[in-house]
Amino acid sequence: MGISGLQPWEILYILQEAEQWVELNRSGAAKHDDRLAGLTIINAFFENSTRTLLSFEIAGKRLGADVVNMHAAQSSVKKGETLIDTAVTLNAMRADAIVIRHGSSGAVQLISEKVDCPCLNAGDGSHEHPTQALLDALTIKRRKGRVEGLTVTICGDVLHSRVARSNIFCLKQLGAEVRVVAPPSLRPAALDRFGVEIFSSFDDALPGSDVVMMLRLQNERMNGDFIPSAREYYHLYGLDERRLALAKPDALVMHPGPMNRGVEIASSVADNTERSAITEQVEMGVAVRMAALDILTRTARSVEGWT
Ligand code: NCD
């Protein structure tokens, strides 16, 4: 249910498969491949999403699948239905794959144990967001030619970030050096066991960085005050042009979105397309999700003896 269970070759296989979809999407011929025709994919999103939901929907449709979206706000979840009952209901509809986003860590694992089809984790609580890490790795690989040997600095609210967690696993599996910068109040207790270099000062972490990955302050997951003020946070942990100049001259700027401009990143940095790969990350998201859906349903079909 995350990157943590994947071997480097499995990650590289998904990235390699995604490359063909980048090219196809760019050529405008994406609808010409309908290998998922006849399959039904349910996007069960119990948490808000723009990029991830849309890109999973587009990914499924580009490969010919019938894609149905379930938004928790309009579902029986709001009427008090338990997660297990919702899972059993989804299962009865006989989907070929279910893509799940949920606010609780472990919820996707729980649902996957109750349904017969493959499940894909689109973000569970502060646990993992595997397709985000894969699209980030694909973006880095395409821009820098490799991931191995690069120094990637991740800065921000690591405590609540499933993006940080999945990226740390993925980048380390692919041989990158990972630096993590976060205020002490936004660091997970076990961070020193993740095999990363931990910094309190952003300025100290930046020299030698090939990639600077910024994280959003996940206010919706915070109980109480974790930072004195957004202004002070920006002063210490925001990425502006002065700070970016401390990294390598060609350092790549990344952010999973949605961005809080002026809180974790300056607009002048985010919108500088020579340095920032933020929109490219969104583009890679569609390709990676096409690869993930294809591989997952292909595996399930071959297990069932369909192919
Ligand atoms: C991230 C998420 O939902 O975990 N966004 C995304 O999927 N693009 C990061 C965030 O919400 O800050």
Residues whose N, C-alpha, C, O or C-beta is under 5 A from the ligand:
A	BS01	NCD	R51 T52 G123 H129 V163 R216 P256 G257 P258
